[in-house]
Amino acid sequence: MMVYRVTEKDARRCAERLAKTLGKRFGDCWEKVDGKTRAIVGCWDLDCNPYYGGCVIEEITSESGARSNPLGMKRWSPRDFCELVFVIERIVDIVKQEEMKKRWSSKDFSKLVSTIERAIDIIRQEEIKKVV
């Protein structure tokens, strides 16, 4: 049995790959505009801290730099995080294949995306309840 180590650097590459798959900007989430620094809303970054339990995706939600966790607040070890990314990418591939098979209209696909987003929001709320 081969054992390999997955590091924060590997987790960062996985997060960058996922962001690209989902059409999100990743890393370098700050820009200068008129001499002032502001955050780029919608940009993703990876917060990886072994003392707090591992890695979590953060998304900028305001120009002042407020952040949310689009995949939930649970922190994952770099190895588990990369496995999670693989599963999400596989789901995206399956949905795209189904879209091609059914030739869904953009309206139908938008409904599917909205349903997935609602499911993610429900998962977030369940995690918040666990913390409180």
C-alpha positions in Angstrom: 0.0 0.0 0.0 1.4 3.3 -1.0 1.0 6.2 1.3 1.5 9.8 0.2 1.4 13.0 2.0 -1.0 15.8 1.0 0.2 19.2 2.1 -1.4 22.7 2.3 0.2 23.4 -1.1 -1.7 20.4 -2.6 -4.9 21.6 -1.0 -4.4 25.1 -2.4 -4.0 23.6 -5.9 -7.2 21.6 -5.4 -9.1 24.7 -4.3 -7.8 26.6 -7.3 -8.9 23.8 -9.6 -12.4 23.8 -8.1 -12.7 27.6 -8.4 -11.8 27.3 -12.0 -14.3 24.6 -12.6 -17.0 26.7 -10.9 -16.0 29.9 -12.7 -14.7 31.6 -9.6 -11.7 33.9 -9.2 -9.1 32.3 -6.8 -6.5 34.0 -4.7 -5.2 37.6 -5.0 -8.5 38.8 -3.8 -7.5 42.5 -3.3 -7.1 45.3 -5.8 -6.2 49.0 -5.8 -8.8 51.4 -7.1 -8.2 55.1 -7.0 -5.4 54.6 -4.5 -7.5 52.6 -2.2 -7.3 48.8 -1.6 -10.6 46.9 -1.8 -11.6 43.3 -1.8 -12.9 41.6 -5.0 -16.4 40.4 -4.2 -16.9 36.8 -5.2 -13.2 35.9 -5.1 -12.3 32.6 -3.3 -9.3 31.8 -1.2 -8.2 28.9 0.9 -7.7 29.4 4.7 -5.6 26.5 5.8 -4.6 26.3 9.5 -3.7 23.0 11.1 -4.3 24.5 14.6 -7.9 25.1 13.7 -8.4 21.8 12.1 -7.4 22.2 8.5 -8.7 23.9 5.3 -11.8 25.8 4.4 -12.8 27.8 1.3 -13.5 31.5 1.9 -15.4 33.8 -0.4 -15.2 37.6 -0.3 -18.7 39.0 0.2 -18.0 42.8 0.4 -15.5 45.3 -0.8 -14.3 45.7 2.8 -13.3 42.1 2.9 -16.1 40.3 4.7 -16.0 36.5 4.1 -18.3 33.6 4.0 -17.7 29.9 3.6 -19.5 28.7 0.5 -18.8 25.0 1.2 -19.7 25.2 4.9 -17.6 26.0 8.0 -16.2 22.6 8.5 -12.4 22.5 8.2 -10.9 19.5 6.4 -7.4 18.1 6.5 -5.5 18.7 3.2 -6.0 15.1 2.2 -9.8 15.1 3.0 -10.2 18.6 1.4 -8.7 17.3 -1.9 -11.0 14.3 -1.8 -14.0 16.6 -1.2 -12.9 18.7 -4.2 -12.7 15.5 -6.4 -16.3 14.6 -5.4 -17.6 18.0 -6.1 -15.8 18.1 -9.5 -17.3 14.6 -10.3 -20.8 15.9 -9.5 -20.3 18.9 -11.8 -19.2 16.5 -14.5 -22.3 14.4 -14.1 -24.6 17.4 -14.1 -22.9 18.7 -17.3 -23.3 15.2 -18.9 -27.0 15.1 -17.9 -27.4 18.6 -19.3 -26.0 17.5 -22.6 -28.2 14.3 -22.7 -31.4 16.1 -21.9 -30.4 19.3 -23.8 -31.9 21.3 -20.9 -32.9 24.8 -21.6 -30.9 27.4 -19.8 -34.0 28.1 -17.6 -34.1 24.4 -16.5 -30.4 24.5 -15.8 -30.8 27.7 -13.8 -33.5 26.0 -11.7 -31.1 23.1 -11.0 -28.3 25.6 -10.0 -30.8 27.4 -7.7 -31.8 24.1 -6.1 -28.1 23.2 -5.5 -27.5 26.6 -4.0 -30.5 26.2 -1.7 -29.2 22.8 -0.6 -25.8 24.4 0.2 -27.6 27.1 2.3 -29.5 24.4 4.2 -26.2 22.6 5.0 -24.7 25.9 6.1 -27.6 26.5 8.5 -27.3 23.0 9.9 -23.6 23.6 10.6 -24.3 27.0 12.2 -26.9 25.3 14.5 -24.2 22.7 15.6 -21.8 25.5 16.5 -24.4 27.6 18.5 
